[in-house]
Amino acid sequence: MTAEELMKTAELAVLLRKTPAAISMMRHRGKGPRGFRAGREVLYPVAEVEAWLAAKVANDPLAQRATSS
């Protein structure tokens, strides 16, 4: 896995339009994508983030209505 295949918490926060603290809380509650600790940083594999986002869209009834028209 290369550095380009990983996202830091701050990068994920920008992508999701959340604060880094909100991302940390999501991770703490088990509601966010899977990540792992590397020293003081939490890193998220890009593939894991993409899969998590796809699952969120697939399970969102509003997203289903928008795509079925």
C-alpha positions as a Markdown table, in Angstrom:
| # | Residue | x | y | z |
|---|---|---|---|---|
| 1 | Met | 0.0 | 0.0 | 0.0 |
| 2 | Thr | 1.4 | 3.4 | -1.0 |
| 3 | Ala | 0.9 | 6.8 | 0.6 |
| 4 | Glu | -1.4 | 7.8 | -2.3 |
| 5 | Glu | -3.7 | 4.9 | -1.3 |
| 6 | Leu | -4.2 | 6.3 | 2.2 |
| 7 | Met | -6.1 | 9.3 | 3.6 |
| 8 | Lys | -5.4 | 11.2 | 6.8 |
| 9 | Thr | -8.3 | 12.2 | 9.1 |
| 10 | Ala | -8.1 | 15.8 | 7.9 |
| 11 | Glu | -8.3 | 14.7 | 4.3 |
| 12 | Leu | -11.3 | 12.5 | 5.0 |
| 13 | Ala | -12.9 | 15.4 | 6.8 |
| 14 | Val | -12.6 | 17.7 | 3.8 |
| 15 | Leu | -14.0 | 15.0 | 1.5 |
| 16 | Leu | -17.1 | 14.5 | 3.8 |
| 17 | Arg | -17.4 | 18.2 | 4.7 |
| 18 | Lys | -17.0 | 17.4 | 8.4 |
| 19 | Thr | -14.6 | 18.5 | 11.0 |
| 20 | Pro | -11.7 | 16.2 | 12.0 |
| 21 | Ala | -13.3 | 15.9 | 15.4 |
| 22 | Ala | -16.5 | 14.7 | 13.8 |
| 23 | Ile | -14.5 | 12.1 | 11.9 |
| 24 | Ser | -12.8 | 10.9 | 15.1 |
| 25 | Met | -16.2 | 10.6 | 16.8 |
| 26 | Met | -17.6 | 8.6 | 13.9 |
| 27 | Arg | -14.7 | 6.3 | 14.1 |
| 28 | His | -15.1 | 6.0 | 17.9 |
| 29 | Arg | -18.8 | 5.1 | 17.5 |
| 30 | Gly | -18.1 | 2.6 | 14.7 |
| 31 | Lys | -20.0 | 4.7 | 12.1 |
| 32 | Gly | -17.2 | 5.7 | 9.8 |
| 33 | Pro | -15.0 | 3.9 | 7.4 |
| 34 | Arg | -12.4 | 1.5 | 8.8 |
| 35 | Gly | -9.0 | 3.1 | 9.5 |
| 36 | Phe | -5.9 | 2.2 | 11.4 |
| 37 | Arg | -3.4 | 3.9 | 13.7 |
| 38 | Ala | 0.0 | 4.7 | 12.4 |
| 39 | Gly | 1.7 | 6.5 | 15.3 |
| 40 | Arg | -0.4 | 9.4 | 16.2 |
| 41 | Glu | -2.3 | 9.5 | 12.9 |
| 42 | Val | -5.3 | 7.5 | 11.9 |
| 43 | Leu | -5.1 | 6.5 | 8.2 |
| 44 | Tyr | -7.9 | 5.4 | 6.0 |
| 45 | Pro | -7.3 | 3.2 | 2.9 |
| 46 | Val | -8.9 | 5.0 | -0.1 |
| 47 | Ala | -10.6 | 1.8 | -1.2 |
| 48 | Glu | -12.1 | 1.4 | 2.2 |
| 49 | Val | -13.5 | 5.0 | 2.1 |
| 50 | Glu | -14.9 | 4.5 | -1.4 |
| 51 | Ala | -16.6 | 1.2 | -0.3 |
| 52 | Trp | -18.0 | 2.8 | 2.8 |
| 53 | Leu | -19.4 | 5.7 | 0.8 |
| 54 | Ala | -20.9 | 3.3 | -1.8 |
| 55 | Ala | -22.6 | 1.4 | 1.0 |
| 56 | Lys | -24.0 | 4.6 | 2.5 |
| 57 | Val | -25.5 | 5.6 | -0.9 |
| 58 | Ala | -26.9 | 2.1 | -1.5 |
| 59 | Asn | -28.7 | 2.1 | 1.9 |
| 60 | Asp | -30.0 | 5.7 | 1.7 |
| 61 | Pro | -33.7 | 5.7 | 0.7 |
| 62 | Leu | -33.5 | 9.3 | -0.6 |
| 63 | Ala | -30.5 | 8.4 | -2.9 |
| 64 | Gln | -32.5 | 5.4 | -4.2 |
| 65 | Arg | -35.5 | 7.6 | -5.1 |
| 66 | Ala | -33.2 | 10.1 | -6.8 |
| 67 | Thr | -31.6 | 7.4 | -9.0 |
| 68 | Ser | -34.8 | 5.5 | -9.9 |
| 69 | Ser | -36.3 | 8.4 | -11.9 |
